[in-house]
Amino acid sequence: MIQLSKNIASVLFIMLLVIIAFTQSYIVLLRLEPDEYFQDGFEGSYEGTAGEGIATEGSVGFASTSADNGFTDWFKAFYQVWLFIYGVWDPIIEGDAGDSKMIMAMSIVFSLITVLIFFNMVIALMSSTVEEVKQRGKKVW
């Protein structure tokens, strides 16, 4: 167990540094954007009749105010980028933030690096360490 921890600690440390770097990148890109940039807006029109044949029509619009710019505070931004690992992309896919090509490109690169490469490296290191320990165990017995 100790040997396994030693082997994967360096990979996890590098992964943490990559997450910190991406956090800083998102902060640089998004810190000056207003809260409305992260909020979805909905608009629509309606037509109908209200009782005794009276025609009504109009339009309605509202914005989802549940989202705000979480990339102004470093710790909140780190938390949001950490959640990207688990597939929680809500902070950057809602509103106009979801239309930014640069944010989409960074998100794809982040996914490839952290989820595919680092997690597979951790799994490979863990399995090689387990095999190494098994071989030592056989030699000892």
N, C-alpha and C positions, 0 to 999 in steps of 0.2 A: 504494500500500500504506500509506503514511504517512497519507494523507488518510482512508483507510478506518479505520485504527486510531484516529485522532482522533475520527471521527464516532461510533464505537460505544463508545468508552471511557466516555463519560458514562452511557450506558444500562447498561453492565456495572457501573459504580460504583453506580448506583442499585439495580441488582439485588442487588449485594453487601450494600447497606444493608438491603434487604428481607429477605434471608436472615438477617442478623444480628438483625433485629427478630423474626423468627419463631423463631430460636434462643432468644432471651431469653424469648419467650412460652411456648415448650415447657418451658424451665427453670422458669419460675414455676409452671406447671401441674403438672409432674411431679417436681420435685426431691425432694420429701418422701415420695414413694411408695417402699415397700419393693421389693426385687428380685422378690418373689413376684407383684407386680402386673403384671410384664412376662413372666411365665412361664405357659405353657399347662399345665393339669393334666388328666390323663386317668384315668378310672376305669372299671371294668367288672367283671362277674361271670362266672363260668364254672361249668359243670356237666359232668360226664363220668364215665366209668368207668375205673378203673385196674386192669388185669389181672383176673382171676378174679371179675369182676362187682362189685367194690368201688366204690361210688359216691363220687365226690369232688365237692365244690363249694366255692366260696369267692369271694372278690373280690380285685381287684388295683387298685392306683392308683399313679401316678407323676406327677411334674412335670418338665417340660423345664427343666433348670437352665442351659441355654445362654444364656439372656437375663438381663440385669441392667439396672439403672437407669443408662442412659448419660447421663441429663440432670442429673447432679450436678456434673459437671466441664464447664466452659464449652467447652473445645476439643473434647472428645468429643461434646458436644451439637451443636456447629457441624458437625462431621464427619458426624453422623447426619442432620442437616437437609440438608446438602449432598447426601447420597446420596438424599434424597427426590426431588431433581430427576431422578435417573436411575431412579426407580421402586422403590427399595429402601425399602419401608415396614415392614420386619420389626420394628424397635424399638417401634412403636406399634400394631401390629395383633395382637400375641400377648398372651395373658393377658387380664386385666381392662382393660388399657389400650385394647384394641380395642373395648370396649363403651362407652367414654365418648363421649357426644354432642358435648361441647366439643372433644375431640381430633379427632373425625371432621370437625366443621365447620371447624376450623382447617386440617386437612389438605386439605380440598376448596378452601378459599380460597387456600392456599399453592400448590396445583397450578394453579389458574386464573391466579393472578398471575404466577408464575414461568414455568411451562411455556408456557402459551398466550400471555399478553400480552408478556412480556419477550423470549422467543425469537422471536416473530413480529416484534416491533419491531426486533430485531437483524437479522433477515433482510431486513426492509424497508429499513432504513438501509444495509445492505450493497449491496442491489440498486440503490438510488437513487444511492449513491456510485459504483458501477460505471458506471451510465448517465451520470452527470455527467462522469466521466473520459473516457468514449467520446466525448461531445460535444466536450470540450476537445481531444481528440486529432484529431478531424475538422477542427476550426477551425485547428489548428496546421499540419496537412498541407494 
